[in-house]
Amino acid sequence: MKLKKALRASLVVVIVLAGLGLAAKIVLMDVSSVPEKSDSGIDFAAIDLMAGEEPGSLPTAINRVMILKGIFPAKYVIAGGAPADYHNAMPSYQVVYTDTTVVIDPVCGEETMRKKSARGAEYQFYTVGFDAAQRAMRKAQLIVLTHEHYDHAGGIPDSPYRDEILPRTVVTAEQADSKWIADAGFTPAMLKAVRHLSYEKYHRLLPGMVLVKTPGHTPGHQMIYVRLRDGKRYLLAGDIAWNTDNIRRLTGRPLLVSLLLGEDRDLSANQIRWIHDEIFRRPDRNVRLVVFHDYDALEALVKAGDVGDGFQL
Ligand SMILES: [Zn+2]
């Protein structure tokens, strides 16, 4: 009798624990709430106007080099997962003007990547791409970061030409103050040597290039809007989403991932809604959405001739 009771009690405990586990799994891994309307306050028309100039002053091309290709498990990319895992890209970008260039998001070196990657993560590191980005930075007028994570900024502290390129590296006030900038390898001395930038909402870096402040993924996150001379437009959305599916399905990262990254989920969710409504669903605006880590989407842009394969050196 007693034994039966004890068995029943432990069965109840097991069921309760399993229930709690399931509830925790749902909350931590499956739930994401993107609002019906974005309160991000970003005004597309204002950004596009700011990017417009005498056509002759606008950039002529945007190029990418691939520095890493790996697998991004869908369960970490999008709340609730997806039928298949995603290809993870780590590219760097170059915006080309008639007489100058800008490099965006120099990816860290191979050693840093090995140290920072999850154990057992499989990826291919392309030294050729890393070297091209490094050579391009020596020639670039400016180097700019969508945000201060090592896979977007580590190519500067890891650079063999570091002292030469630091004075042309634009670091925003929020990026300089973020704990992630040290994690990416920037020392206080390096931060002293960079070009500092403070701005309110938008900042025109050069003709045809507008920075759009979007804290959330990190405190120093910004999107980069590019308008080319031929009328093509691009929104480099950094890491607001890790895959276009986050935008398409209006679903952010799992809560657990946001917690580990220390993200402001509410800000990110509003930015996902904004990109969805103002870019993704507006083909009339002629803006190509560039989601940094979305390998397949990026390579489709390269195939279409919208993003150039390789840097101009
Ligand atoms: Zn990031």
Residues whose N, C-alpha, C, O or C-beta is under 5 A from the ligand:
A	BS01	ZN	H149 D239
